[in-house]
Amino acid sequence: MIENVGNLGEVFAKHSKSDATAIIDLSIKENTREISYTSLSRGCNAVARGLASRGLGPGDRVGILALNRVEFLEVLFGAMRVGCIPVMINVKLPAEQVRYIVSDADAKIVFGDANLCELCEKKTSYISFDNESYIDFQDHGSFQVFKPGPKDVAEQPYTSGSTGRPKGVLLHHWGQRWMIDQLVETRGLTFDDCGIISAPLYHKNALLAIKSALQAGGRIVLQPKFDVDQYIKAIEKHRVTMLTGVPTMYALMLQQEQLLDKTDLSSVRNMSMGSAPASEALLDNLQARFPDAKINLNYGITEGGPILFSWSHPKGLERPRTTVGYPIDGVEIRLMDGPNQNEGILHVKSPGVMLGYHNLPETTARDLKNGWLNTGDILRRDASGWYYFVGRADDMFVTGGENIYPCDVETMLEQHPNIMQAVVVPAPNTLKAHVPHAFIVLRAGADMSEEQVKEHAINNAPAYAHPRRVFFMEQIPLAGTNKIDRKKLYELAKDAAVADGTA
């Protein structure tokens, strides 16, 4: 049992009286807002007092439905300070799923952007950030923060729901504070770091980056959503030292070659990438653009807290470029049901692992046994103890009796100098069950045919792994968390197979 490390809503408590800048908010065009730690803490307390004055307290759910902005953070941390549980809702979900989450969580109140109110039921108590209702809700003054116990839930993010209904994940104060302590220490975050967050705050990557940066006393440049031109320009303007995001975001950034050429990128020291595999080609291109930066791949899962691995090795060994890291002290790992003891489905146990799924006891019992979480992800371990992401067990498909992991085929395709980005999905096939189809983004000015892509694949991988169809796209479609929208690509591949008469 870990010691009581406090309320997650006070993760930046030691800086709460500092006039140093905490947040540079870009959510309002032509009106950049710089918010100090003192101002941010006061805003959080004002929300906590407002909730308490309306009878809300420990265990009550509070929804947040908004693009990235400082008010999102005030509600996030303010709700936790009074013991309420913030429920961060994906703004790109259809109304039916938003309403399901609000109902499933039994949210007593929802805060959000004015234009998103219509996603909720009319009966929902909705406080808009864009009018007087939010200002009137706040009650400024000091506040006695709720002291959580070892099983008190801090926040309830919802999984994407790509394979069914979104599931509420119960993360507790003690585990989250432990996790953030580990990250600040192992990643060497300090007050002079400046990060930029454009991934949505309802996603684990952005939430963790915000909390760890604020605990360290650093600055965060907060984009309302990912805008590649604004993102690049902000690096020079605000002397950003840390970038964080998913591979697709970095791939889109690299496509802006002219803007990158005229932008000073020298302030960047660290680049963090997670939520999806990154190819060698993408890493090569990033390193060429940011020669002085360390590129660090991450692995995390919401249910796991989310981060499990450190960027450093306890013996000081040099970090291989494609590893997701070495287990953080206190994280136990098992690799199950694989071809050998060094590859398999990742099971993890740590103080940061979720308490369970909200209202889903059977699903909790299936995925969480005696504190061990089955992540559903396949990893492998090398002789030095470094771990590598192989793929989702659910993503692997079989063609003619051969197992195919999409990320392996994508990596091979992206080794071609004309290919900027590749995504591979299974298409139904009457003879082989499934075959690979590839969606390709070419480099600016490059030209390539479908047959040339297939020829490259056949020459560089087993023949069964070559894509049977190739589709060229200007941009890969993204889902709500800025990950690749594989579900949409599955549908496109299926439609093509049906049209071809091969499904």
N, C-alpha and C positions, 0 to 999 in steps of 0.2 A: 504493500500500500504506500502510495506516495503521500508526502505531507500536503497539508492544505496550502495551496499556492495562490488562492484568492479568486476573485470574481473575474471572469473573462472580459467583462465590460470595463475593467480597470487595467487593461493590459499596458496602457501607457501612463499609469498613475504617477510614476516618478518624474515624469516630464509635464505634469498637468498644470504647473505654475510657471512654465517656461513661455517666453514670448517668441521663441524660435518657430519658424514655419513648419507646420505639420502637413498641411494639404494645400496643393495648388490646384484649384478646381476649374476645369475648362468646360464645364457643362453649359455655361451661358455664353453664347457667342459675343465677342467684342467686350467681354466683361470678366476677365480672369480674376478669380477670387483667391486670395492667399489667407489661409486660416491658421492661426497660431495654435499651439498646444493648449494654451489657456482658454482660448475661444472654443476650441473643439470640446474640451472637457465641460465647459459651462453649457454648451449646447446639449451634450449627452445628459447632464444632470437635469436640464430643463425638460427633456423628454421623460426622464425617469419620474420627476415630480408630477408631470402632467398625467402619466399613466396611473400613478398612485392616487392622485386626487380623484380619478374616475373609478377607483375601486379595483384596479388591476394589480396583480402581484405575482408571487412565485407560482410557476406552472402555467400561467395564462399565456396563450400564443398571440403574437403580434406579427401580422403580415407586412412585408415590404415588397412593393411592386414598382420598381423604378429603374431607370438607367443610372449609371454611376454619377454620384453627386455627393457633396458633403452631408446633406440632410439624410441620405441613406445611412451614413456612418453614425450620425447622431442617434437615429432610431435604433440601429444595430447595437451600439454599445449602451445607449440609454435604457433600452428594454432589459438588457442583461443586468444592469445595475440595480433594477428593482426586482429582479428575479423572474421577470417575464422571459419567454422563449421566442426570439425572433425567427420568423419563417421567411426565408428569402425565395422569392418566386421568379421564375424565368419569364421575362417580359415577352419572349417570342412564342410562348405557348398559346394555343387557341383558347378562346374563352372557356370552353368546356373543361379543359384541363386546369386552368387557373381556378375556376369555381370548385373543381374537385379538391384541389389542394387547400383552398380556404375552408371548405367544409370538412375535409379529413382532419385538418389540424385544429378545427374548431377555433379559428382565429377570432378573437373578440373585436379586433379593429385592424384595418389595413391602411398603411401609409403608402403614398406613391405619387407618380406623375399624374397631372390632371387628365391627360389624354388616355391614360390606361384605366381609368375608373370604369369604363364601359365593359371591361373584361370581367368585372365582378358582378354578382347579383345586386339588384337595386337595393335590397335590404341590408347589404353589407355596410357597416360603419366605415366610411372611407375619408381619410384626411389627406387632402391634396397639398403637395409641397409648393404648388404654384399659385396659391392664393392665401388669403388671410387665415384660413382654417388652421394651417400648421402653426403660424405665429400665435394665434389665439390658444392653441393647444398647449404650447410650452409654458412652463411655470418656472421662472428663473429663481435660483437660490441654491443653497448648499443642500446636500443629500446624504443620508446615511445608507451606504451601499449594502445590499443583501449579501450575507456571507454563506456561500454554498457549501454543501457537504459533498462527500465522494460520489453520490449518485444523482446529484442535481443537474438536470439538463440545461445546457447553456444556449444551444441553438439547434434548429431543425431544418437543415437544407434538404432539398428533395432531389433524388436522382433524376436523370433525364427522362426516364420512362420510355426509352427507345424500344424496349421489349415488353411493354405493358404499362400499367398505371405507374405514375411517379411514386416513389417510396420515400417517406420521411425518415431521415437518419438522425438518431438521437445522440448528439455529441455533448459530453459533460464538461463542466468548468475545469475540474481538476485535470482531466486528460488533455484538454486543449491548452491550458497554461503550461503543462509539462512539455507538450509538443513544441510550443513556441520558444520556451526556454532553450530547448535542445537546438533549434534551428538558429537562433540568434548566436549561440555559442559556436556551433560547428561551422557556420557559414561566415563568421566574423563580421556580422553586420554592426555598423557604428553610426554615430550621429551625423557624420559627413557623407553618408550615402544618400543618393537621390534616385528613387525608382520611378518608373512610369507604369501605371496600371490602366490598361484599356480593355482587358478581359472583364466580363461582367461580374459584379460583386456577389451575384447569387451562385457563382462557381467557386469551387474549392481553391483553385490556383490564386485567384485575385484576393479572396478572403484571407488566405494564409499570408500572402505577400504584404497585405495591408497591416495585419496584426504584428507580424515580425518586424516590419520597418518601423512602426510606431513604438513598439517596445524598445527598439534600439535608439529611438530619438531622431530618426532620419526624416527625410522629406519624401512626399509622394505627389507626383504629378498625376492627376486623376482625369482621364478622358471619359466622357459619357458613354462612348462606345468606340470600337476600333475604327479609326479613320487614318489610313496609311500615310497620307501626306502630312496631316497634323502630328501624327506620331513621330515621323522623322524630324520635322521642324522643331518639335519640343525637345529633342535630344540636345540640339545645339543651344536653344534658347535658355533652357533650365540646367544645362550642364549635367545631364542625367548620367549616373554612374552604373545603374543596374537596369537591365531590360528583362522582362518576364513575359512569357506568352506560350502559345501552342505553335507547333511547326508551321501550320498554315499561315499564321500571322507573319512569321518571319519570311516565308516564301513570298508572300504578297509584298513585303517590304523590299526584298531583293529585286523585285521586278521594276521598282522605281529607280532605275539606274541613273537617270539624269539628275534627279533630286539628290540622290545619295552622293553623287560626284561633287556637288557644290555645298554639301553640308559638313560641318565639323563634327566628326563622330569620336574624337579622341578622348572624350571624358568617360566613355563606357569602359568599365573594368570587368564587369561580370554580366553574362547572359544566361538566363535560366529558361529551360524549355521542358514542357511536360504535357501530359494528357494524351499523347499520341507518339508513335515512333518517329524518329528523325533519321533521314538517310545520310549516308556519308557525303553525298553530293551537296546536300543542304548545309552540312557542317563545314565542308570545304569553302563554299561560297560565303558563308557568314564569317569564317575566320579571315578570309581575304579582305572583306569589307571592314572588319574590326580586328586588326592584327594584334592589338594590345589587350584584347578582352579574353577572359577565360569563359569558355562555353561549357555549361553544365547541364546535362540531361537529368531530369527528375522522373521519379515514379511515385505516384500517389493514388489513393482511392479514398473517396469521401468517407466510406465506412471505416477506413483504417486510421483516420484522424487528421490529415490524410497522408503526410509524408513519413516514410519509413527508413530512408537511406540518407547518409551523410555524404558530402562531396569529398571527404578525406578518409584516408586509411589509417588505423591506429599505429601502424608501423611506418607511416610516412611514405608509403609507396606512391610512385607517380600514378595519377589517375588515367586509365585508358579513356579515350575520347567518347566511346559509345556506351560506357557503363552508366547505370542509373545510380551507382554508388555502393557504399558499404553500410551495413546495418547500423543505425543509430544505437548507442548504448541504451539498453533497456528494451530493445525490439528483438523478439524471438521469431525465428523463421523456420518453416518447413517447406520443402518442395515435394509435392505428392503426385502420385499417379503418372509419373513421367518415365522415360526410357532408362533413366539411371538416377542416382542420388543427387546429381548436380543439375537436373532439369525437371521441371514439373509445375503443377499448379501451386501458386503461392498461397500458403496459409500463414497468418501472422498473429502474434499476440503481443500487446504492448499496453501501457497506461492510456494511450490515445485512442484505442479501438472503441468503436461505438458501443453504447449500451444495448442497442437493438434498433429495430424498425418500429415506427409509430403505428399502433393498431394492427400489426402484422405478426402475431406470436408464432405462427407456423413457419413463416419465411425467416424470422429471426432464428428459430430453432434449427432450421436447415443450414443457414449460413454461418451461425455463430455457436460453436460448441465448446463448452468449458473455457471460454475466453479466447478461443482460436477462431479467427475469421478466415473463411474461404473466399479469396478475392476473385476467383475465376480467371485470373491472369496467369499466363505461362512465363516463367523466368528461368534463366540458367545462371549458374555460378562457376567462376573460373577457379584455378588453383590458388589464387591469392585471396579469394573471398569476395571479389567484386561481383556484382549482380548485373544482369542484362535482360532487358525486356524482349520477349520473343513474340508475344501476341496474345490477344484475347482467346481463351478456349472457345468462345462462341464464334469468333471470326474465322477460325480454321475451317476449311472445307475440303472435301475429297473429290478428286477427279480421276476416274478410272482406277480407283484403289490407292491413289497416291495422296498424301496429306499436303495441303498447300497453306502456308501462312502468308496472307497478303503482303505484310510488311517486307518479307524476303523478296518477293517479286518486284515490289515498288522500289526497293533499294537498288536492285539490279537495273531496272529501267532508268532510274535517275542517274546512273553512271554514264549514260550517253550524253555527250556535250550539248546536244540540242534540247534536251528535256529538262525543264525547270522543276516540274512536279508531276508525280504519277500516283494514281489511286487505283487499286485493283479490288474488284468485288466478284463474287460468284454469280454466274448466270445459269439458269436451269438448262439441262441438256439431257435428251432422251437416252443417249448412249452411255454417257459418263457421269450421270447424276448432276454434276456441275462442271463448268469450265471457267477459266479466268476471262474477264473483260477488263480493259484498262481505259482510264480517263486521263488524258495527258494535257498538260499546259507546257507549251514550247517556250523557249527563251525568246526574248524580243528580237525580231528580225530573222529567226531560224525558220527553216522549212523542212518538213519531214512527212513522209507518207505512212499510211497504215502498214504497208508491207515492209518498210524500213524498220519500223518499231518491232514488228514480229521477227524480222531477221536478226535484229540486235538481241532479242530475248532468246531465240533459239541458239545463238552463238555463245551466250553467256549464262545459260541456266538449263536445267533439264527440259527436254522438249515438252513434257506434259504441263510445265508451268507457263508456257508462252501464252499471251493473251490471244483468244480467238477473234475478238473484235477490239478495235481501238477507236476511241472517240476523242477528238481534239476539242478543247474548251479554252476560252479566254481566262476563265477563273473557275476553280473548284467550288461548288456550293457549300456554304457553311451552315451548321445548325446553330441553335441558340447560345451555345457556349464557345463559339468560334472554332469548334472542332469540325472536321469534315462531315458533311451530311451524308453518311453512307447509306442511310435508309433511302434517300432520294436516288442515289446512284444505283442501288439494288433494283429499284423500280425501272430505271432507264435501261439497265442491262436485261432485265426480264422482258421488257417490251421489245427490245431489239431481238432477243432470242425467239420470241413468239413470231415476230415479223419475218425472221429468217427461216422459220419452220424447223428450228433445232431444239425447241423447248418441249 
